[in-house]
Amino acid sequence: MSVRPQGLKYPCYWMYKDNKNEWRWVYYGDNGEEIAVSSESYTTKQNCENSVNIMKRSSGSTTYEPSGS
């Protein structure tokens, strides 16, 4: 993982290039803690941005849990 730069405003997504020179993202919550990461790497920045946008659009998604929980 890359070193996160100073001065980020939380919550936010941070996109960076990994050791294979491919794009990944991390989501940081209000407290600056890492909450989620991309499950795969992307060969282009645009594909990484598309993944971030999918996550942003799904913020209102319904949460399910097993019955009887």
N, C-alpha and C positions, 0 to 999 in steps of 0.2 A: 504494500500500500504506500501511496505517496504521503509526504508530510503535508498536513493541512496548513494552509496559509493563515497568518494572523489577520484579524479584522473581519472575519465572516460574521454576518448577522443571522442569528438563529430564529426560527428553524430555516434550514436550507438544504439544497442538494449540492454536493461537491463532485465535479467530474475530473478525472485524472487519467493519465496513462500508466499502465502497469509495467511490470518487468519485461513483458513480451511486446511492449509498445502498442498495446491495445487499450481501448477506452473502457472505463468502469465508473460507477457512481456510488456515492455514500449519501445517506440522508441523516442529518443531525437534527435532533429535537430542540425545543425551546431552551433546554438547559445545556446544549452543546454536546450532549451524549450521542454517540452513534446508535441509530435505531434500526436502520435497514441498509443493505448493500445490494448491488446488482448481482444476480445469480450467474451471470455470464459476462464475458468481455465482448467488446464490439470493435470491429475493424475500422469503423469510421466514427467520427465525432457525431455526425448526424444520426446514426443509428442509436448511439448512446443517448442523445437528446430525445429521440423518439421514445425510448424506454422511460426516461424521466417523465415525459409528458403523459404516458400511459399511467404511471403511478399517480401523478397529480390528478388526472381525471377520475381515478378510482377512489378518491378520498371519501366519497359518500357511499361507498359500497356497503351492502348489508353484511353483518358478521354472523356466522352460524357456529353452532357448537353441537356436539353429540347430544341426542335426547337423553334425559335422565341425569344430566350433569348439574 
